[in-house]
Amino acid sequence: MANKRGFQIVGENIHCTRVFKVGGAFARQLDDGRGVIVYGGKDSTRELTVPPLYRDGVEWAGGKVKHCAVAIWQGLHGDLAGRAAGEDYLRYMAKRQTEAGAAYLDLNVDEFSTDADEKHRAMTWVAGVIQASSPLPLSIDSSQATVLRAGLAACDRSRGKPMVNSVSLERPGAIAVAAEFGAVVIASAASEHDLPHTTEERLANLARLMTKLEAAGLRGGAIYVDPLVFPVATDVQNPVSFLNAVRAVRAAYGEEIHITGGLSNVSFGMPGRKIVNQVFTWLALEAGADSAIVDPTQINARVLAALDTQSEPFKLAKALLTGADEFGAEFISAHRDGRLAGE
C-alpha cells in the first residue's frame, strides 16, 4: 500500500442492525426449543439465550437474529443470568475489535426499539458497558439527534474525543450536537434528498457541508469525509467511482482531513465478500483514504500488509473493483470453480 498516513478503523460490529443466520455457526435452535447465540471461541464457548421476544418473531422464523439487540435486551430486561450474559457478550465484542486494532468502537441502537426513551436508555447502558471493556473512544451512530446526544453524554472524554457517525446535509441537526460535545465527525457526501453517484455530485455536496462544519468550528482533523460506497453488484462502476472520489476529496481538502467509508458495502450481493472487502480497502488506502468503517477482525493493518498482491484471488478481486473485469463474470466464475479458496 502506498498510503503512509496510518489507518484508523471505526469498528462497526456493535449495531442492532447486525444479524446472524439461525442454524449457522453463531445462532442455533437447540433440541430443547431454546435459541442461543454462541460466542467466545473454541477454548471458551459461551451462550447468550435468545428471549421469546426474538425467538418467536418473524426474523427468527425467517432464519435471522439481531444478536446485538438480543444482548442489549438481556442486559436491560433479562433475569440475573440473562443480564450477565448480555453484558458479557457486548464486552466480548468490544474486546475483539480493540485487540484487532480499532481506533473507535461504533455503537448503534436505532433498531433496538421504536420507543425513544428505550433507545436513549439502551445507548447510555451500552456506552457504559463498552467503555468498561475497552480504552477506545466511542463513535455514536444514530439517525436521531436525541440518541446522539444520549450517547455523547455517556462518553468518557479522558480516552479521546468521541465521534459522531454521521453528519450530512440531510442531518444538519447532528452538526450542532457534535460541536456541543467537541466530537469529531464522519461527514457524509449525501445531499438533503438523495445519494450522489458521481465525483462531481459528491464534491458539490461536500463543499456545502464543509461550509456548515466550518461555521460550527469543525475543521481539519476533526472531519472524516465519507464519499459513500455503493455495491459493485448493482453497478460495476461503483467501486471505481468511489476511488475516484477519494482522490478528488484528498486533492480538494489536503492532508489534514481524514477519508473513510463503509468499505464492506462494496461486496453486498457478491460471493467471496472477504477478499473483495480486503482488496477494496487496500485500493482505497492507495487512493488516499486513511480510515474505514469495517469489522476490524476481518480488515486491519496486519491483514492488509499480509495480502499477496500476486495471488489469483487478489488479482481477480482487483480486476472486479477497478472495472477490468467489466461485468464481474471472471470473478463469479472463479468463485464457482473454487479458485477463491483460502481468500
C-alpha positions as CSV (number, residue, x, y, z in Angstrom):
1,M,0.0,0.0,0.0
2,A,1.3,3.4,-0.9
3,N,-0.7,5.2,1.9
4,K,1.7,6.4,4.7
5,R,-0.9,8.3,6.8
6,G,-1.8,5.4,9.0
7,F,-5.1,3.5,9.1
8,Q,-7.9,4.3,11.6
9,I,-10.6,1.7,11.9
10,V,-14.1,2.5,13.1
11,G,-15.2,-0.9,14.4
12,E,-18.7,-1.4,13.1
13,N,-19.9,-4.5,14.9
14,I,-21.9,-3.3,17.9
15,H,-25.1,-2.5,15.9
16,C,-28.6,-3.6,16.4
17,T,-28.9,-4.0,12.6
18,R,-26.3,-6.8,12.6
19,V,-27.7,-10.3,12.0
20,F,-26.6,-13.9,12.3
21,K,-28.1,-16.8,10.3
22,V,-30.1,-19.1,12.5
23,G,-28.6,-22.6,12.1
24,G,-25.2,-21.1,11.3
25,A,-22.0,-21.1,13.5
26,F,-23.2,-18.4,15.9
27,A,-27.0,-18.8,16.2
28,R,-28.8,-22.1,16.9
29,Q,-32.1,-23.6,17.8
30,L,-31.4,-26.3,20.5
31,D,-33.3,-29.5,20.8
32,D,-35.0,-28.3,24.0
33,G,-36.5,-25.4,22.0
34,R,-34.2,-22.7,23.2
35,G,-32.5,-20.3,20.9
36,V,-28.9,-19.3,21.7
37,I,-26.1,-17.1,20.4
38,V,-22.8,-18.9,20.6
39,Y,-19.6,-17.0,21.2
40,G,-16.2,-17.0,22.9
41,G,-14.3,-19.3,20.6
42,K,-13.4,-23.0,20.9
43,D,-11.5,-22.5,24.2
44,S,-14.2,-20.5,25.9
45,T,-17.6,-21.2,24.4
46,R,-20.4,-19.4,26.0
47,E,-24.1,-19.0,25.2
48,L,-26.5,-16.0,25.2
49,T,-30.1,-17.1,25.4
50,V,-32.4,-15.6,22.8
51,P,-35.6,-14.4,24.6
52,P,-39.1,-15.2,23.4
53,L,-39.5,-11.7,22.0
54,Y,-36.9,-12.5,19.4
55,R,-37.2,-16.3,19.2
56,D,-40.9,-16.1,18.5
57,G,-40.6,-13.3,16.0
58,V,-40.7,-13.2,12.2
59,E,-37.0,-12.7,11.9
60,W,-36.1,-15.8,13.8
61,A,-38.7,-17.8,11.8
62,G,-37.1,-16.3,8.6
63,G,-33.7,-17.6,9.7
64,K,-32.1,-14.4,11.1
65,V,-31.5,-12.9,14.5
66,K,-30.2,-9.5,15.6
67,H,-27.5,-10.6,18.0
68,C,-26.5,-7.3,19.5
69,A,-30.2,-6.4,20.0
70,V,-30.6,-9.7,21.9
71,A,-27.6,-8.9,24.1
72,I,-28.9,-5.4,24.9
73,W,-32.4,-6.7,25.7
74,Q,-31.0,-9.3,28.0
75,G,-28.8,-6.7,29.6
76,L,-31.7,-4.4,30.3
77,H,-34.6,-6.7,30.8
78,G,-33.3,-10.3,31.4
79,D,-33.1,-12.3,34.6
80,L,-29.9,-12.3,36.6
81,A,-28.2,-14.8,34.3
82,G,-29.5,-13.1,31.2
83,R,-28.2,-9.7,32.2
84,A,-24.8,-11.1,33.0
85,A,-24.7,-12.9,29.6
86,G,-25.9,-9.9,27.7
87,E,-23.2,-7.7,29.2
88,D,-20.5,-10.4,28.7
89,Y,-21.4,-10.7,25.0
90,L,-21.0,-7.0,24.4
91,R,-17.7,-6.9,26.4
92,Y,-16.5,-9.8,24.2
93,M,-17.3,-8.0,21.0
94,A,-15.6,-4.8,22.2
95,K,-12.5,-6.7,23.3
96,R,-12.2,-8.5,19.9
97,Q,-12.4,-5.3,18.0
98,T,-10.0,-3.5,20.3
99,E,-7.4,-6.3,20.0
100,A,-7.8,-6.3,16.3
101,G,-6.7,-2.6,16.0
102,A,-9.9,-0.5,16.0
103,A,-9.4,3.2,16.8
104,Y,-13.1,3.8,17.6
105,L,-16.0,1.5,18.5
106,D,-19.2,2.4,16.7
107,L,-22.5,2.0,18.6
108,N,-25.9,2.0,17.0
109,V,-29.2,1.1,18.8
110,D,-31.7,2.7,16.4
111,E,-33.4,-0.7,15.6
112,F,-33.5,-1.8,19.2
113,S,-36.8,-0.2,19.9
114,T,-39.4,2.2,18.4
115,D,-39.7,3.9,21.8
116,A,-37.4,7.0,22.1
117,D,-36.9,6.6,25.9
118,E,-35.9,3.0,25.5
119,K,-33.4,3.9,22.8
120,H,-31.9,6.5,25.0
121,R,-31.6,4.1,27.9
122,A,-30.1,1.4,25.6
123,M,-27.5,3.8,24.2
124,T,-26.5,5.0,27.7
125,W,-26.2,1.5,29.0
126,V,-24.3,0.1,26.1
127,A,-21.8,3.0,26.2
128,G,-21.1,2.3,29.8
129,V,-20.6,-1.5,29.2
130,I,-18.3,-0.9,26.3
131,Q,-16.2,1.7,28.0
132,A,-15.7,-0.6,31.0
133,S,-14.4,-3.2,28.5
134,S,-12.2,-1.1,26.2
135,P,-10.0,2.0,26.4
136,L,-11.1,3.2,23.0
137,P,-13.2,6.3,22.3
138,L,-16.7,5.7,21.0
139,S,-18.4,6.5,17.7
140,I,-22.1,7.3,18.3
141,D,-24.1,6.2,15.3
142,S,-27.8,7.3,15.0
143,S,-30.1,9.0,12.6
144,Q,-31.7,10.8,15.6
145,A,-30.1,13.8,17.3
146,T,-31.6,12.9,20.7
147,V,-29.9,9.5,20.6
148,L,-26.7,11.0,19.5
149,R,-26.9,13.4,22.5
150,A,-27.6,10.5,24.9
151,G,-24.6,8.6,23.6
152,L,-22.2,11.5,23.6
153,A,-23.2,12.4,27.1
154,A,-22.2,8.9,28.2
155,C,-18.8,9.1,26.6
156,D,-15.7,9.3,28.8
157,R,-13.7,12.2,27.4
158,S,-10.4,11.0,29.1
159,R,-9.9,8.4,26.3
160,G,-10.1,11.0,23.5
161,K,-12.8,12.9,21.6
162,P,-15.9,10.8,20.7
163,M,-17.1,10.6,17.2
164,V,-20.5,11.3,15.6
165,N,-21.5,8.9,12.8
166,S,-22.6,10.8,10.8
167,V,-23.3,14.4,9.8
168,S,-24.6,15.4,6.4
169,L,-26.7,17.9,4.6
170,E,-29.6,15.6,5.3
171,R,-28.8,15.7,9.1
172,P,-27.9,19.3,9.9
173,G,-29.0,18.9,13.5
174,A,-26.2,16.4,14.1
175,I,-23.6,19.1,13.4
176,A,-24.7,21.2,16.3
177,V,-24.8,18.2,18.6
178,A,-21.2,17.2,17.6
179,A,-20.0,20.8,18.1
180,E,-21.6,20.9,21.5
181,F,-19.8,17.8,22.7
182,G,-16.5,18.6,21.0
183,A,-16.8,15.4,18.9
184,V,-15.1,14.6,15.6
185,V,-17.4,13.7,12.8
186,I,-17.9,11.4,9.9
187,A,-19.1,13.8,7.1
188,S,-21.2,12.0,4.6
189,A,-21.4,13.2,1.0
190,A,-25.2,12.6,0.9
191,S,-27.4,15.6,-0.1
192,E,-30.6,16.7,1.6
193,H,-32.7,14.5,-0.7
194,D,-30.7,11.8,-2.4
195,L,-27.4,10.0,-2.7
196,P,-24.6,11.1,-5.0
197,H,-23.1,8.8,-7.6
198,T,-20.6,10.9,-9.5
199,T,-17.4,12.5,-8.2
200,E,-18.9,15.9,-9.1
201,E,-22.0,15.3,-7.1
202,R,-20.0,14.2,-4.1
203,L,-17.7,17.2,-4.2
204,A,-20.6,19.6,-4.6
205,N,-22.5,18.2,-1.6
206,L,-19.3,18.1,0.5
207,A,-18.5,21.8,-0.4
208,R,-21.8,22.9,1.1
209,L,-21.4,20.6,4.1
210,M,-17.9,21.8,4.8
211,T,-19.2,25.4,5.0
212,K,-21.6,24.3,7.7
213,L,-18.9,22.4,9.6
214,E,-16.5,25.3,9.5
215,A,-19.2,27.6,10.9
216,A,-19.7,25.1,13.8
217,G,-15.9,25.1,14.5
218,L,-15.3,21.7,12.9
219,R,-12.4,21.5,10.6
220,G,-9.3,19.7,9.5
221,G,-8.5,16.5,11.5
222,A,-11.9,16.6,13.2
223,I,-13.5,15.6,9.9
224,Y,-13.7,12.1,8.4
225,V,-15.1,12.5,4.9
226,D,-17.3,9.6,3.7
227,P,-17.7,9.8,-0.1
228,L,-20.1,6.8,0.2
229,V,-19.6,3.3,-1.0
230,F,-22.2,1.5,-3.2
231,P,-22.2,-2.2,-4.1
232,V,-20.4,-3.5,-7.2
233,A,-23.3,-5.9,-7.7
234,T,-25.7,-3.1,-8.6
235,D,-23.2,-1.2,-10.9
236,V,-19.7,-2.4,-11.8
237,Q,-18.6,1.2,-11.9
238,N,-19.4,1.9,-8.3
239,P,-16.0,0.9,-6.8
240,V,-14.2,3.0,-9.4
241,S,-16.5,5.9,-8.7
242,F,-15.7,5.8,-5.0
243,L,-11.9,5.5,-5.6
244,N,-12.0,8.5,-7.9
245,A,-14.0,10.4,-5.3
246,V,-11.3,9.6,-2.7
247,R,-8.6,11.0,-4.9
248,A,-10.7,14.1,-5.6
249,V,-11.5,14.7,-2.0
250,R,-7.9,14.4,-1.0
251,A,-6.8,16.8,-3.7
252,A,-9.6,19.3,-2.7
253,Y,-9.1,19.3,1.1
254,G,-5.5,18.3,1.6
255,E,-3.7,16.0,4.1
256,E,-5.2,17.2,7.3
257,I,-8.7,15.7,6.9
258,H,-9.4,12.0,7.1
259,I,-11.2,10.0,4.4
260,T,-13.3,7.0,5.5
261,G,-16.3,4.9,4.4
262,G,-18.3,1.7,4.9
263,L,-16.0,-0.2,2.6
264,S,-17.6,-3.6,3.1
265,N,-20.8,-2.2,1.4
266,V,-19.0,-2.7,-1.9
267,S,-19.4,-6.5,-1.7
268,F,-23.1,-6.7,-0.9
269,G,-24.7,-9.3,-3.2
270,M,-21.4,-10.8,-4.3
271,P,-19.7,-14.1,-3.5
272,G,-16.2,-14.0,-2.0
273,R,-17.0,-11.0,0.1
274,K,-14.0,-11.3,2.4
275,I,-11.4,-10.9,-0.4
276,V,-13.4,-8.3,-2.2
277,N,-13.6,-6.2,1.0
278,Q,-9.9,-6.6,1.8
279,V,-8.7,-5.7,-1.7
280,F,-11.1,-2.7,-1.9
281,T,-9.7,-1.4,1.4
282,W,-6.2,-1.8,0.0
283,L,-7.2,0.1,-3.1
284,A,-8.9,2.8,-1.0
285,L,-5.8,3.4,1.0
286,E,-3.7,3.6,-2.1
287,A,-6.2,6.2,-3.5
288,G,-5.8,8.4,-0.4
289,A,-8.2,7.1,2.3
290,D,-6.8,6.7,5.8
291,S,-9.8,5.2,7.6
292,A,-12.6,2.7,7.2
293,I,-15.8,1.7,8.9
294,V,-15.4,-2.0,8.9
295,D,-15.1,-5.2,11.0
296,P,-11.5,-4.9,12.3
297,T,-11.4,-8.7,12.9
298,Q,-11.7,-9.1,9.1
299,I,-9.9,-5.9,7.9
300,N,-6.9,-4.4,9.8
301,A,-3.4,-3.2,9.1
302,R,-1.9,-6.6,9.7
303,V,-4.3,-8.3,7.3
304,L,-3.8,-5.8,4.6
305,A,0.0,-6.0,4.9
306,A,-0.2,-9.7,4.5
307,L,-2.2,-9.7,1.3
308,D,-0.4,-11.4,-1.6
309,T,-0.9,-8.9,-4.4
310,Q,0.3,-11.6,-6.9
311,S,-2.2,-14.2,-5.9
312,E,-5.1,-15.1,-8.2
313,P,-7.8,-14.1,-5.6
314,F,-6.2,-10.7,-5.2
315,K,-5.9,-10.1,-8.9
316,L,-9.4,-11.3,-9.6
317,A,-10.9,-9.0,-6.9
318,K,-8.8,-6.1,-8.1
319,A,-10.0,-6.6,-11.7
320,L,-13.6,-6.7,-10.4
321,L,-13.1,-3.5,-8.4
322,T,-11.2,-1.5,-11.0
323,G,-13.5,-2.3,-13.9
324,A,-11.1,-4.6,-15.8
325,D,-13.5,-7.5,-15.2
326,E,-16.2,-5.5,-16.9
327,F,-19.3,-7.4,-15.7
328,G,-17.7,-9.4,-12.8
329,A,-18.0,-12.5,-14.9
330,E,-14.5,-13.8,-14.3
331,F,-14.7,-13.2,-10.6
332,I,-18.0,-15.0,-10.3
333,S,-16.7,-17.9,-12.5
334,A,-13.6,-18.2,-10.3
335,H,-15.9,-18.4,-7.2
336,R,-17.9,-21.2,-8.8
337,D,-14.7,-23.0,-9.8
338,G,-13.3,-22.8,-6.3
339,R,-10.4,-20.6,-7.3
340,L,-11.1,-18.1,-4.5
341,A,-10.3,-20.8,-1.9
342,G,-8.3,-19.6,1.0
343,E,-9.4,-15.9,0.4
